Amino acid sequence: MGKILEQYYDYAKKKGAYVLRMRLSIKTGWSTSQVRNLNDTKANVQKVRSALQELLNTDDIPEFK
């Protein structure tokens, strides 16, 4: 559960350290530990991708599978 979502949170950490990951958590409403327990539904993945696109101001976000 939450493997794809967790990859996006790891990507955020790599791109902007803990600050970006914290902002991602605030924007999505999900902490890192909560993401591990969520299902990788299309809606959840899209919510995280959209938040990252907005935070990084780019559409160039990898698509994890």
Rosetta blueprint (number, residue, H / E / L):
1 M L
2 G L
3 K H
4 I H
5 L H
6 E H
7 Q H
8 Y H
9 Y H
10 D H
11 Y H
12 A H
13 K H
14 K H
15 K H
16 G H
17 A H
18 Y H
19 V H
20 L H
21 R H
22 M H
23 R H
24 L H
25 S H
26 I H
27 K H
28 T H
29 G L
30 W L
31 S L
32 T H
33 S H
34 Q H
35 V H
36 R L
37 N L
38 L L
39 N L
40 D L
41 T L
42 K H
43 A H
44 N H
45 V H
46 Q H
47 K H
48 V H
49 R H
50 S H
51 A H
52 L H
53 Q H
54 E H
55 L H
56 L H
57 N L
58 T L
59 D L
60 D L
61 I L
62 P L
63 E L
64 F L
65 K L
